[in-house]
Amino acid sequence: MNRVSPELDVRELVKIFQNIDACQLVIGTVNGMKTTIKPSIERLINQAVAIETESAQDAGALGFVARATIQATLPHRKVDGNEFIRRNGNYTLRLLAPSDIGLPYGAVPRLLLAWVTTEAVKTRSRELELGDSMAAFMAELGMSRQGSNIASLKNQTRRLFNATVSATYDDGRHIEDMGYRLADRTVLWWHPNDPEHEELWQSSITLSEAFFSEVVSHPVPVDMRVIKALKQSPMALDTYMVLTYRVSYLKKPTVIPWPSLAFQFGSDYAELRFFKRAFLQELRNVMLVYSGVRVEVLDYGLKIMPSLTHIPKAQGRP
């Protein structure tokens, strides 16, 4: 099992990649070959060392995500229309959105859901304050205050909290349906042209009773430093959350066929091979910041083996 320690040589991180058929990155000169590492990977390596050096709890980075949003994920890219369906085995998630607002997609709604879930679990309150300014809230999410991020945050916040969730469990013997809005009320005192501006009133979100109940009843512990490190990729965020959730209850090795993974992660890919290529690329990045997870890439699927949970169970209790 690969574990990252403060003394770990960067070449050992390369081995983590190679263990899953990952890449040919080499730092410096090894075996007569000299290459450089991508800046994005170098940042992940630096973050990985920091993450492994100090626990999420000690770093004040213990977070939570809702189990329902892991079992079937949000769209990765913009979706035409106002209905989206994602299936994972017997579980089906449907999102509905007002046609003039649209469906949430990409990394930002995932960052929002992680923040909302964490705050709801910690405060045990449905009403969550979003900070004194838009800039302050962006800092909470680990987002830089550049123009495109400002527009995206406001747009995706409206999309996410105006969406209605419908979930179905059907195992062939019984069917269970449930549905709810994520938020009863959203108040945003945000100025995109002046994100530093502080209002007299706080921006806030009031979660619906049903979503709040789901969040506090079935929270999955995560490291918010990892969420922020992977924030550029919705696929990487989904992969991290699914793996840390799966190994929390895994007793023996299990294989998830590629078609099943595609349904859960990337049903918006035209062909399975395109999904597999994208997934493996992001899996490599996830394994840098979650080195304790043990997986094997097979021709017919991904084999997940019992591994260390990323958040020790004693620390992950709300």
C-alpha positions in Angstrom: 0.0 0.0 0.0 1.4 3.4 -0.9 1.4 6.0 1.8 2.8 9.5 1.5 5.0 10.8 4.3 6.8 14.1 4.8 10.1 12.4 3.9 8.7 10.8 0.7 10.9 11.4 -2.4 9.0 12.7 -5.4 10.0 9.6 -7.3 7.9 7.5 -4.9 4.9 9.5 -6.0 5.7 8.6 -9.6 5.4 4.9 -8.5 1.9 5.6 -7.3 1.0 6.6 -10.8 2.8 3.6 -12.3 0.9 1.2 -10.0 -2.3 2.0 -11.9 -0.7 2.1 -15.3 -0.7 5.8 -14.9 1.9 7.7 -16.7 5.6 8.1 -17.5 6.3 11.2 -15.4 9.8 11.4 -14.2 11.3 14.1 -11.9 14.9 15.0 -12.7 16.9 12.3 -14.3 15.9 8.7 -13.8 17.1 5.8 -16.0 18.7 8.2 -18.3 15.5 10.0 -19.1 14.8 13.6 -18.2 11.3 15.2 -18.2 9.4 17.8 -16.3 6.2 17.6 -14.4 3.1 19.5 -15.2 2.4 22.4 -12.9 -1.0 21.1 -12.0 0.5 17.7 -10.9 3.3 19.5 -9.0 0.6 21.4 -7.0 -1.2 18.2 -6.3 2.0 16.6 -5.0 2.7 19.5 -2.7 -0.9 19.4 -1.4 -0.7 15.6 -1.0 2.4 15.9 1.3 0.6 18.5 3.4 -2.6 16.4 3.6 -0.7 13.3 4.7 1.4 15.2 7.2 -1.6 16.6 9.2 -5.1 15.0 9.6 -8.1 16.8 8.3 -9.4 17.2 11.9 -6.2 18.7 13.1 -6.0 21.0 10.1 -9.6 22.2 10.6 -10.5 20.7 7.2 -13.0 17.9 8.2 -15.9 18.1 5.9 -19.0 16.1 4.8 -20.9 15.4 1.7 -24.4 13.9 1.4 -24.6 10.2 0.6 -27.4 10.8 -2.0 -25.2 13.1 -4.1 -22.5 10.4 -4.1 -24.7 7.5 -5.2 -25.6 9.3 -8.4 -23.7 12.4 -9.5 -24.5 15.8 -11.0 -23.9 16.6 -14.7 -20.2 17.3 -15.6 -21.1 19.6 -18.4 -24.0 21.9 -19.4 -27.1 19.9 -20.2 -29.8 20.9 -22.7 -33.3 21.0 -21.3 -34.3 21.1 -17.7 -34.3 17.3 -16.7 -31.2 15.2 -16.0 -31.2 11.5 -15.0 -28.3 9.5 -13.5 -28.5 5.8 -12.6 -26.4 3.7 -10.3 -27.6 0.1 -10.0 -31.0 0.2 -8.3 -30.8 3.9 -7.6 -31.9 6.6 -10.0 -31.5 10.4 -9.4 -33.5 12.9 -11.4 -32.9 16.6 -11.4 -35.5 19.1 -12.6 -34.9 22.8 -13.0 -36.9 25.9 -14.1 -36.4 26.2 -17.8 -35.3 29.9 -17.5 -32.6 29.0 -14.9 -31.3 25.6 -16.0 -29.6 22.6 -14.4 -26.5 22.8 -12.2 -23.3 21.4 -13.7 -19.6 21.3 -13.3 -17.3 21.6 -10.2 -18.9 24.6 -8.6 -22.2 22.9 -7.5 -20.1 20.1 -6.0 -18.1 22.6 -4.0 -21.3 24.2 -2.9 -22.8 20.9 -1.8 -19.7 20.0 0.2 -19.8 23.4 2.0 -23.5 23.2 2.6 -23.4 19.7 3.9 -20.4 20.5 6.2 -22.1 23.5 7.6 -25.4 21.8 8.1 -23.7 18.8 9.9 -21.6 21.1 12.2 -24.3 23.7 13.0 -27.4 21.4 12.9 -29.2 24.3 11.4 -31.2 24.5 8.1 -30.3 28.2 7.7 -26.8 28.8 6.6 -25.1 32.2 6.3 -22.8 32.6 3.3 -20.5 35.3 4.8 -20.2 39.1 4.7 -19.4 39.3 1.0 -19.2 37.3 -2.2 -15.4 37.4 -1.9 -15.5 35.9 1.6 -17.7 33.1 0.5 -15.4 32.4 -2.5 -12.5 32.1 -0.1 -14.5 29.5 1.9 -14.9 27.4 -1.3 -11.2 27.8 -2.3 -12.2 29.8 -5.4 -10.1 32.7 -6.8 -11.8 36.0 -7.3 -11.4 36.2 -11.1 -14.3 37.3 -13.3 -15.2 33.9 -14.7 -15.4 32.4 -11.2 -17.5 35.2 -9.9 -20.1 34.8 -12.7 -20.0 31.0 -12.4 -20.6 31.0 -8.6 -23.7 33.2 -8.8 -25.1 31.3 -11.8 -24.5 27.8 -10.4 -25.8 28.8 -6.9 -29.1 29.8 -8.5 -29.2 26.6 -10.6 -28.4 24.3 -7.7 -30.8 25.7 -5.2 -33.6 26.1 -7.6 -33.4 22.4 -8.6 -35.8 19.7 -7.5 -34.4 16.2 -6.7 -36.4 13.0 -7.4 -34.8 9.8 -6.2 -36.0 6.2 -6.9 -34.8 2.9 -5.5 -36.1 -0.1 -7.4 -34.7 -3.6 -6.7 -37.4 -5.4 -8.7 -39.3 -6.4 -5.5 -40.2 -3.0 -4.2 -40.0 0.6 -5.4 -39.4 3.6 -3.2 -39.7 7.2 -4.5 -38.8 10.5 -2.8 -38.5 14.0 -3.9 -37.6 17.5 -2.6 -36.1 20.9 -3.4 -32.6 21.4 -2.1 -33.5 24.8 -0.6 -36.7 26.5 0.6 -35.2 29.9 0.3 -32.0 31.5 -1.1 -31.1 35.1 -0.4 -28.0 36.5 -2.2 -26.7 40.0 -1.5 -23.9 39.6 -4.0 -22.3 42.2 -6.2 -20.4 40.5 -9.1 -18.9 43.8 -10.0 -17.7 44.4 -6.5 -17.3 41.0 -4.7 -15.5 42.6 -1.8 -18.6 44.7 -1.0 -20.1 44.0 2.5 -23.8 44.3 2.8 -25.8 45.1 6.0 -27.6 41.8 5.5 -26.1 38.3 5.2 -26.6 36.2 2.2 -28.1 32.9 3.3 -29.6 29.6 2.2 -32.4 27.8 4.1 -32.3 24.1 3.2 -35.5 22.2 2.8 -36.5 19.9 5.6 -36.1 16.8 3.4 -32.7 17.7 2.1 -31.5 18.8 5.6 -32.7 15.5 7.0 -30.8 13.5 4.3 -27.7 15.6 4.9 -27.5 15.2 8.7 -28.7 11.6 8.7 -26.2 10.2 6.2 -23.1 12.4 6.0 -19.9 11.0 4.4 -16.7 12.5 5.9 -14.2 14.0 3.5 -11.1 16.1 3.7 -12.0 19.6 2.4 -8.4 20.2 1.5 -8.8 17.4 -1.1 -12.1 18.9 -2.3 -10.3 22.2 -2.9 -7.3 20.6 -4.5 -9.4 18.7 -7.0 -11.8 21.6 -7.6 -10.9 22.1 -11.3 -12.4 18.7 -12.2 -16.0 17.5 -11.5 -14.9 14.0 -12.5 -12.0 14.1 -10.0 -14.3 15.3 -7.2 -16.8 12.6 -7.9 -14.1 9.9 -8.0 -12.6 11.0 -4.6 -16.0 11.1 -3.0 -17.2 7.7 -4.4 -13.9 6.0 -3.4 -13.9 7.3 0.2 -17.5 6.4 0.6 -17.1 2.9 -0.9 -14.1 1.9 1.2 -16.0 3.1 4.4 -18.1 -0.1 4.2 -16.2 -2.4 1.9 -15.4 -5.8 3.5 -14.0 -7.6 0.4 -12.8 -6.7 -3.1 -15.5 -5.6 -5.5 -15.4 -4.9 -9.2 -17.5 -2.1 -10.7 -18.0 -2.8 -14.5 -17.1 0.1 -16.7 -20.6 0.5 -18.1 -21.9 0.8 -14.5 -19.2 3.4 -13.6 -20.2 5.3 -16.8 -23.8 5.4 -15.7 -22.8 6.8 -12.3 -20.1 9.2 -13.4 -20.3 10.1 -17.0 -23.4 9.2 -18.9 -22.8 12.4 -20.9 -19.9 10.7 -22.7 -20.7 9.6 -26.3 -18.7 6.3 -26.0 -17.6 4.2 -23.1 -13.9 4.4 -24.2 -14.0 8.2 -23.9 -15.4 7.9 -20.4 -12.8 5.3 -19.4 -9.9 7.5 -20.7 -11.2 10.5 -18.8 -11.9 8.6 -15.6 -8.4 7.0 -15.5 -6.8 10.4 -15.9 -8.7 11.8 -13.0 -8.1 8.6 -10.9 -4.4 9.2 -11.2 -4.8 12.7 -9.7 -7.1 11.4 -7.0 -4.6 8.8 -5.9 -2.0 11.5 -5.3 -4.1 13.1 -2.6 -5.7 9.8 -1.4 -2.8 7.4 -1.6 -4.3 4.9 0.9 -7.0 3.7 -1.5 -6.2 0.4 -3.3 -7.6 -0.1 -6.7 -6.8 -2.2 -9.8 -7.7 -1.3 -13.3 -9.1 -4.3 -15.2 -10.2 -4.7 -18.8 -13.8 -5.1 -17.7 -14.0 -2.7 -14.7 -12.4 -1.1 -11.7 -11.5 -3.3 -8.8 -11.7 -1.6 -5.4 -10.1 -3.4 -2.5 -10.6 -2.8 1.3 -8.5 0.2 2.1 -7.9 2.9 4.7 -10.8 5.3 4.8 -9.4 8.8 4.0 -11.0 10.1 7.2 -10.4 7.7 10.2 -13.9 6.6 11.4 -13.3 7.9 14.9 -12.6 11.4 13.5 -15.4 11.3 10.9 -18.3 11.1 13.3 -20.3 14.4 13.2 
